[in-house]
Amino acid sequence: MGNQKKAAQFTQYFPLALLILLLLFYFIQRGGLLIYGVSHIFHPAFDETASGVLTCDLLDGNLRAPLFEYQYEHRSGDSLFESFMLVPIFMLFGRSLFSLKIFCMLWIFLALIMWCSFLKKYNGLWAAIIFAGLFAFPPVTFSRLNLVGTIASHHAIIPVMIAQLIILFKIFEYPAGEKIPLRLWACLGLLAGFGAFMFYTYIIFNVFCTAFLLVFRLSRLTLCRIFCFFGFFVIGFIPWITRLVYSKGGRDYLTGILLSGSTNIWNFVQSFFFTVPHSFGYNYPLRSIGPVSIAFWVLILLCICTILKYALVTWKSFLYGSTRSKIEHIPLALLQGIFVALFPVFLMACISLSSKQINPFEYWPGVGLFAAFKESDMYPYRWIHAAYPFYFAAIAVGVILFMRRPDRKKLLKAAAVGIVLFFIIYSSIKSFGLYAKNDRAKIFGYKAYNYERLANRLNRFNLESFNSDYTQSKTIALHYPDEIKPEAYRCLGMMAVFSLLYDPQKEKKFQSYLLEVPKNYMPDFIYGTVLAAQNITPKAFQPFMNFLAGKYPAIFFTNWGYRYLAQKYYGIFINYEMLLNHIPPAEKWYFKTFLNDFEKEFRGSDESFFNELYSMRESHYKDIVEGLGMLVGAEMLFDSLHTLDYPLDSTFGEKFTGPLQDAFYQGVGRGFAETLYRFWRRLLPPAHSNLVGYEEMLEVEWQRCQSLMVQVPAQHAALTKMGFAAELNARKVNPIKKNFITAKINCALQME
């Protein structure tokens, strides 16, 4: 009798204990990546730290701009939401990158708790356990995306989705004709509207929820409930509408997506047969898909088919009643399975129809090529981050349905359990394999905020109507932290051009603007004016160009080469051979049309480039060519594949001769220094960290730069180092950096 009681207690409490253990494993797995695998979840070039800017200003009691100007993207408010949520985290843990990623981890954990509760309610505790196991030890890409700030992963919508789904199924619980509390419809509308404000792909989820409701529970709809839902939807969506007061960019972006869709069948083939299995990342750090990723995709498909098969069998088992009546009587447990099985398919179908395809790399005009980042290869999958929990839920429900059949052989049941366990164990091994001693504690050395991005967004991407306020931007620049002021003045230079573009007295006012710029920030201001030239016609920019070329010729023409001419002819600097060599054969085959079209569009003509170069003043060829080299060097160090001549090819400099070739390779060195400073500015300053740790992180980024520079061929190495040292010494930096740079340069001179 006692043994039976113990067995009963074990049967009762073991599943619950197992679920709790898996929830703890979530923190172990993600926490391990935070401390020992930061190079796999962070790169200094990421935009994720933009969210922390508002957080810092709120804590300091010093808002530098109107609230909605802190929203990083016009079209999505997830970063603004994250900024507010980070306030207590920053207060508790400080302002390092660790704090930002702690929030990411906790926010996703909230989604895990809600998903487990949702699955347990309708399909039982074991469904929740299977889900928790897959979530705690998931495909590599998912765990990495979980720990990337919302700008680069859009993790913020994941808990909102499951909260809305819980409310939707709570409504489904009420029988037809029974009174449903309006508060449920209000909550549903509020979450739907707020989710759409957070990120635009949430609209796909809202459409699917609406279609699901119309198909399976149409009788629950009444005019009063519809009005209640839409009223609260508008309330939840108000922040997005309010944002339009500051910029129409969000509206234009979404309109562009809707109007530029495609029904190309090949897009579906790419999405379902390459993108989905590749997005699991089981073969990471290799770029290829790998057999385990394919096997996991097959498992998902089998579970989806199992769920749909059971749904069809159940529907056919109803002998009486209309089709509508039969659909209405499908059990909630099965209805839950249908939802989680079909939503990922619907999501990928919508992406396939849209203009936002997930391609092997991205090119943004005026910014550059996002080629084959090792650390950030999960970045393109930010749009489908929210699909992963549905994959896990489909597996959990599919396995439970498979196991529940009384006539199912024990061997098959054991095989089903074994397959799930294989993926959990394999994922845990892959996860622990990413840990490295060299990564330990680096996460505490980087900032969780980025004031450069605030300047960038205020002055560069909010210019659609060319009605931006120069005076306001000048005030913001004046009150920027000293170390970030160069970036603020770069953006101010761009603002100056756009604010005067249609002014009949533009030349006179532009000269007065220049008189207000401190001398040490003049190169940055001129840098910004040249950036503006990328967005307007040569004729419109000519008055600004004439004045700057006469007053500050060396500064202007160097930036003209760096931020205009090199960017305009970006395609001729790309090392296409190396770019394609880093793409596996299978990926090339799936994206052959994209790759061919890209090369045709961007390869460009050397003849056009040289014609434009030599149409400028001959006395400033050297300055322009040095600027060209700067872009090449800056892009090479920026790209984390960390390979010489990738993605831009420094051998292009050999097309020049004599002094121009020398100038080009000096520019490459200056470009290395430019990106090194960019990465150094991501470091947490000594005021918020310890001095030893700060110097160690300076060394980390220094070594990142040096390990690439030593690969430069010997015939160009001396010139590259010369340009590198010149750019380093020209920068205004804090005393700690200045001493660091001096010591490094002196050491290099002694060795020579």
N, C-alpha and C positions, 0 to 999 in steps of 0.2 A: 504493500500500500504506500509506504514511504517512498519507494523508488518511483512509483507512478506519479506521486505528487511532485517529486523533484523534476521528473521528466516534463510534467505539465508546466512547471515554473520555467524550466529551461526553454521550452517551446514558446512560452509567453513573452519572456524577457530577452531572449537571445536576439531576435530581429531588431528590437528597439536599441539594444546595446550596440549592435553592429552598425545601425544607422548613425548613432551618436559618434561612434569611432570614425566612421567615414567623414563625418562633418569636421572632426578634429584633423583628419588627414588632409582636408582641404587647406587648412592653415599651414600644415607642415610643408606641403608641396609648394604652395604659392610663396610662403615665407622663405623657403629655401632658395627659390629663384630670386627673390628680392635681395637676399644677402650674398648669395654665392653665384648668381647667374645674371647680374645686371646687364652685362654686355648683350644678352639675348632679349632684353626687354626695354632697352634704352639706347638712344644715340643722340649726341648733343645737337644734331640738326633737327630733331623732332620738334613739332610745334606744341606738344602736349603741355608744356609748362606755361603756355599763354594764360591758362585758367588762373594761375596763382597770382597774376598781377592785381586783379580786383581784390583778391583775398588780402594781399599785403597792404593795399591802400585802405581797405576797411579797417584792418588792425591798427594802421598808423593814423587813422582818422583824417586821411588826406586824399580825397578823390580828385584825380587829375583831369577827369573828363566826365561828361554826362554818363549816367549808368549804362545805358544801352550801347555806348561806344566801346565798352569793354567786351561786348559780345564778339567773339573772334570771327565767326562766320555770319554773313547776312541771313543765311537761310536756315540756321539751326541754333537753338539756344542751349544746347547741352553744356557748352563751356561756361556760359553764364550761371547755369544751375550749379555746376561743379564748383565755381568760384565761391558761392555762398556756403556750400557744404564743406568746403575746405577750411573755413574759419575756425571751427573748434579743433580740427586736426592740427592746424598750424599752431594753435595756442598750446596744445598738448605736446607735440613732437618737434616743434620748430619749423623752419622754412626750407628744409632740404627736400630733395627729390623723394626721399623715403616717406615723407608725410603725404605727398601726392599719391604715391602708389599704395600706401596704407589705406587711403580712402577708396581707391580702386578695388582693393582686395575686400574691404568690408562691404562695399556696395554690391559687388557680385555675390558675396556670401549671403546677403539679404535675398537675392534672387534664388539662390540655392535653397534656402529655408522655405520660401514660398512655393517653389516647384515641388519640393518633397511633400509639403502639406497638401498641395493640389492633387498630386498623383495618389497619395495615400487615401485621400477622401473617396476617390471613385474606383481606383484599381488596386488598393490595398498597400500594406506596408512593404511588401517585397518589391513592388514596382518602384516605390520611393527609394528603396535600398539600391536597386540596380541603377537608378538615375543618379543617386549620390555617388556611387562608385565610379561611374563614367565621368561625372562632373569633377570629382576630387582628383582623378587621374585621367584627364582627357587627352585628346589629340594635342600635339605640341603647340600648334598654332593658337588654339583656344586659350590655353593657360598663359601664353605669352600676351595675347590680346587683352586678357583680363587685367593685366598689370600695366597697361599703357594708358596714359591719360585720355580723356574722352575725345580730344581733338583728333587723335590718331587711331581711335578704336571704337568710339561711340558706344562705350559700355553703359552709359547712363540710361539708355532706354530699356535695358534688359529687365530690371525689376519692375519698371512701369508696365511693360508688356504682360508679365505674369500676373501682376495685380489686376490689370484690366480683364485678363482671361478668367481669373477667379470670380470676379464680379459677374462676368457674362454667364458662367456656369451656375452661379447662384441664382440668376434669373431663370435659367433653364430648369432649375429644380421645381419651380412652381408649376402645378398642373394648369392646363388650359382653362381659362375662365376664372381662375383664382386671382385674388387681388395681389399684385406685386407692389411692394413699397416703392414709392417714387424716389426715395433716397438711393436705391440701387441704380436706377436709370440716371440719376444726377451724378453719382460716382462714376458710372460708366462713361458718361459724356465728358466729365471733367478730366478723367484719365486719357480719353481719346484725344481731346484737344491739347492737353499738356504734352502728351507724347508726340503729337504732330509738331508742336513748337520745338521740342527737344531735337528732333532730327527728321529730315524729310522722308526717309524710307519708312518711317512709322505710318505714313499714309497708306502704304501697302498693307500693313497689319490691320488698319482700320477698315479698309475695303474688304479684306478677307473676313473679318469679324462680322461686318454687315451682311455679306453674302451668306455666311454660315447661319446667321440668325434668320435670314429670309428663307433659306432652304429648310432648316430643321425645326425652327420654332416661330414660324410666321404668325401663328395665332397669339403670340405674346405681345404683338404690336398693336397699340391703339394711338389715336391722334394725340391724346394727352401725354402718353409716354414718349412719343416721338418729339413733341415740342420740349418736353423736359430734357431729353437727351441733347438735343441741338442747342438749347439755351445754355446748358452747362458746358457743352463743347466749346461754344464761343468764349465762355469765361476762361476755360483752360487754354484757349488759343490766343487770348488777348495779348500776351507778351510778344508774340510773333507779329501781330497786327501793329502793336505799338512801335516795334522796331522799324516798320516801314516809314515812320515819321523821320527817321534818321537816314534811311537809305532804301531805295527801291530795288537794291541788288538781289535780295532774297526772292522777291516776286519774279523778277526777270529770269533768275536762275531756274526756278521751278517751272516757269512758263517754257523756257528753252528745253527742259527735259521732256515735257509733255509734247512739245511740237516737233521734236527731233527723234522720235522713236523709229524703230525699224522692225520689220517682220522677217528679217533674214534668218532662214532656217539654220544656217551655219552657226549663228550666235547661240542657238539652243544646244547645238552639238558641243560647242566649246564650253558652255556653262555646265551641262550635266555630265559630260564625259571627261572633261579636264579640270575645270575650275573647282568643282565640288570635291573630288578626291584630292586634288592638289592642295586645297585649303586646309586639309587635316595636318599636313606637315610632318607625318611620321618619318619621312626620310631626311628631315632636317639634321645637320646643316646643309646637306646636298639639296640642290634645287629641283631634282627630279621627283616624280610622284612616289615611286617605291611601291612594292607589292602590298605592304601592310595598309597603306592608305586606300588602295583599291579594295582590299579585303573588307575594310571598315565600311566603305561605301556600299559594297555588296550586302553586308549585314543590314545596313539601314534600308536598302531596297527590299530585302527579304521581309523585314519587319513591317514595312509599309504595306507590302502585298498581303502579309498575314492579316493585318488590321482590316484592310479593304475586303479581303475574302470573308472574314467573320461578319463584317457589316452587311455584305450581300446575302450571306446565309441567314443572318438574323432577319433581314427584311423579307426574304422569301418565306420564312417560317410563320409570318403573320398570314393566316388563312383568310381572314375577313377584313373588310374595311377598304377605304380608298387609298390611293397612293400617298396622299397627304397624311392620312391617319396613320399609315404604317411608318412613315418617316418620323412623325411626332412621337411615336412610341419606342423608338430606338433607345435602349438604355443609356444613361449618362456615362457609364464606364466605357462603353463602346464609342459614344459620341466624342468623348475626350480623346480616344485613340484616333478617330477620324481627323479631328482638328490638328493634332500634333503631327500626323502623317502627311497631311495635305498642305499645311502652311509653308514648309520649306520648299516644296515643289512650286507653289504659287509665287513665292518670293523670287526664286531663281528664274521663273518664267517672266516675271515683270522686269527683272534686271536685263534679261535677254532681249526684251522688247525695247528697253530704254537705250539712250545714247551713252550711258555710263557703263561701258563694258570693262571687265577686269582683264587688262592686257599684260603682257610680259614686263612692260615698264611704262612709265608715264613721262610725257613732256609737257611742261607748262610754259607758254610764251612769256618771255621776260624773266623767267626763273631758271629754267634749265631742265636737264634730263634726270629723271629719277630712274636709274637703270636697274641694277641687280644688287641692291643692298643686302648684305648677309644678315645684319642685325634686324633690318626693317622689312624683310621679305614678307612679313605678315601684314604690312601696311595696306596693300591693295584689298585685303579681305575684311577691312573695317566695315564695309557696307553690309556684309553678311554675318557679322559677329553675333547678331541676335538669333541667327538660325541654329546655332550649335545646341542650345538647350532643347530645341524641338527635335533635333536628331536623337539626343539621348533619351528624351521622353518617348519617341517613337520606338526605339529599341526596347525600353522598359515595358511599355504596353504590349508590344508585339511578342516579347518573350513570355510575359505573363499569360497572354491569350493562348500561346502555343503550349504552355505548361498545364493549362487548366483542363484541356481535353482529357476526359477519363480514360479514353482508349489509347492515349499516347504512350508509346513504349518508353520504359525507364531509360534505355540507352540513348534515345533521342533527346529526352529531357536533360540527361547528364551532358550530352554534347552541346545543347543550347547554353547551359550554365558554364561549361568549359570555354566556349567561344567568348562569352562576355568576360570571364575571368582572364582570358588570354590578353584581351585588349587593355584591361585595367592594369595587369601586371606589366605588359609591354610599355604602356604609357608611363608607368612609374619608373621603370628602368631608363627610358629615354629622358625623363625629367631629371632624375638624379645625375644622369650623364652630362647634363649641361652645367653642373656646378664646377667652379674653378677657384682655386685659392687666390689667384690674381684678381678675381672680382670681389673678394671679400671687403665689405665696408665701403666700396667706391660710391655706393648709392647715397651715402651721407655727405659726399663731397660736392654734389651738384645742386644747383638751385631748383626750387619747385615753382619758380616764376621767371618770366622773361619780358622785361620792359621793352626790349627791341621789337617784340611782336606787337605790343600795344602801339608803339610809334608807327610801325608798318601798317597796321590796320587803320589807324586814325587817318593816315595821310596818303596811303597808296591805294587801298581797295575800297575806299568810300568816296570815289571820285566820279561816279557814273554821270552825275548831272553837272559836274564841274562848278558846283556852287559851294564848295567847302570854305570854311572860315579860316583864312590865313592868320588872323590875329589870335584866334583861339589856339591854333596849332603852335604859334610862336610862344605863347604863354606856357603851353605844355612843355615845349622844348627847354625853355629857361629853367623850369622846375624839375627837370629830369635828374636822376642820380648822375654824378660826374662821369662815371665809367661808361654810361650808356648814352651820354649826350651826343657823341658822334653819330649814332644811328638816328637820334631825334633830328639832328640838323640835316642828315641825308634826306629824311622824309620831308623836312621843312623846305628844302630846295625844290623838291617835286611839287609841294603845295604852292610855292611861289609861282611857278610856271602856270599851273592850272588855274590859280585864282586870277591871273592877269591875262589869260588866253584871249578874252574878247574885250579887253580894256583898251580904248584908243590911246591911252597914255602908258602903255605897258613898259616901254623902254625907260621912261623917267621913273616910274614906280619901282621897277625891278632894280634900278641902280640904288634907290633909297633903301630897298630891302637888303641889298648887299652891304650897305654901310652899317647896318645894325648887326651883322654877323661878326662875332669875335674872330680875330685873325686865325687862331689855331683851329677853328672849325670851318674855315673857308673851303678846304678840300672836300669836306663832307657835304657842305651845302651844294657845291658844284657837282659832286657825284649825284646828288638828288635831281638837279636840273637835267642832267643827261638821262637819268632814268625816265624822266617825263617824256623825253623825245621818243621813247619806244611806243608811246600811246597816242601821239599826235602826228600830223603830217610834217614833212620837212619844211614846207612853206611856213606853217604856223610856228615852228621852233626857230626859224631863221633869225628873228630879231634878238632872241636870247643868245643864240650861238654867236652872232656877230660881236656882241658886247663882250662875252666871256673869252672868246678867242683873242680879242685885242687886249683885254685887261689882265687875264690870267691864262696865258696860252699853254704853258707846260701842264698845269693842273687840268685844264679843260681837255686838251687833246689826249692825255693819258686816260682820262675817264671816258672820253669819246670812243677810244678803242676798246676799253674794258666793258663798259655798260651799254654801249650802243652797237658799234660795228661788229664786235665779236658775238653779241647776242643776236643781232640781225642775221648773221651768217653762221649761226651756231652749228648747222648741219655739216659744214665742211670741216669742222674740228672734231667731229665724232669719229671714234675709232670703230668703224662698223664691223670689221673683222673680229676684233676682240669682244665687242658687244654680242655678236651672234654666237661666238664660241662659248659664252657663259650661259647660253640658253640650250637646254637639253633637246635632242632630236624630236621627242614626242611633242614638246611645247612648240617647237618651230613648225611642226606639221599642223597642229591645231590653229596656230596663229599666222600661217604663211601669208594670208591676205593682208593682215595688219602690218606684218614686218615688211612686206614688199611695198605697200603704200607708204609706210613711214620713210623707208629709204628713198623712194622716188621723190617724196615731198621735201625731205630735209637734207639730202646729200648736197644739193646745191651745186653751184658752178664757181670754180676758182676764178674764172675770168671776170664775172660780175663783181666778186669781192675785190679783186685787185684793181679793177676799174674805179670802184668807189674809193678805195684807199688812196690811189694815186691822183684822185681828183682834189684831194685836200692839199694844204700847203706843204711843199717839199721840206721846208725847215722843221716840220713837226712830224714827219714820218716816224722818226725814232720814238717819240712820245706815244703815238698811236699804236705802234707795234708792241711797245712795252705793255700797253694796256691789254692788247690781245693775249699776250703771254700770261697776264695776271688771271684772266678768266680760266685759262687752261689749268694753271696751277691750283687755283682756288677750287675748281670742280674736282680735280683728282683727289685732293685731300678730303674734300667734303664727302665724296662717295666712300662708303665704309667697306667696299670690297677691297680697298686699299691696294690697288694695283697700278703700277706706272702706266701712263698713257691710257687710262680708263676712267671715265668714259670718253674724255677728250684726249686728243693725241698731240703730245708735245713735239713729235717729229715734224709737225707742220712748220715749225720754226726753221727747218732746214731748207725751206723754199725761199727763204731770204738769204742775203749774203752780207758779209762785212758787218758794219755797225748795226744794221737792222736785225741781223741774226743775234748779235750780242744782246741787243735791247730786248728781243723776244724772250730769251732764256733768263735774263735778269727779271723780266716780268713774271715768268713762271715762279721764280723764287719769292717774289713779292706776293704772288697769289697764295703760295703756301703759308706765308706769314699772315695774310688776310684771314684765311680760314682758321689758322691756329688761334688768332685773337678771338675769332667768333666762338670757338670752343672754350677758350679761357673765360670768356664772359659768362658761360653757363655755370662756372664754378661758384659755390657758395662763398661769399667774401669772408675774410677773417673775423669780421665783427659778429658773424653768426656761426662761426666754426672755430676750431683750434688752429693755430698758426702752422703747426707741424703738418696737420692734415691738409691744409691749403697748399703748402709747398709740395707735398706728395702728389696732389692732384695736378698742380702745374707740371710736374715731372711726367705724369701719365700722358697728358696731352702733348707735351714736348716730344716724348718718345714716339707717340703716334705719328707726329709730323716727321721726325728724323728717320724713322724706319722706312718712310716712303722716299724721302729726299736722297738717301744713300743709293737708291736704285737708279738715279739719273746717270746716264752715260758719262764717262770720265771727261769727254771733250766739252760737255756743257755743265759739269758739276760746279766748277769754280764760279761761273757767271750766275748760276742759280743760287749759290750760297751768298754771293755778293748782293743780289737783289733781296734775298731773304733777310740778311743782316741790316740792309738799308731800311727796309720796311719796319723791322723790329725797332730800330733806334728812332724812327720818325714818330712812333706812336706815343701818345700821352697816356701813361699807365700809373697805377699806384706804386708806392715805393717798393713793396715786396716783389712785384713783378719786375720792376726796373732792376733791382739787385739780382734777381734770378737771371734775367736776360744778359746783364753785364757779365755775370759769372760764367754763363754758358759760352758767350762769344769769346771771352778771354781764354777760356779753356780750349776752344777750337783753334784760336790763333797760336797758342803754345804748342798744340799738337802738330800744327803745320810747320 
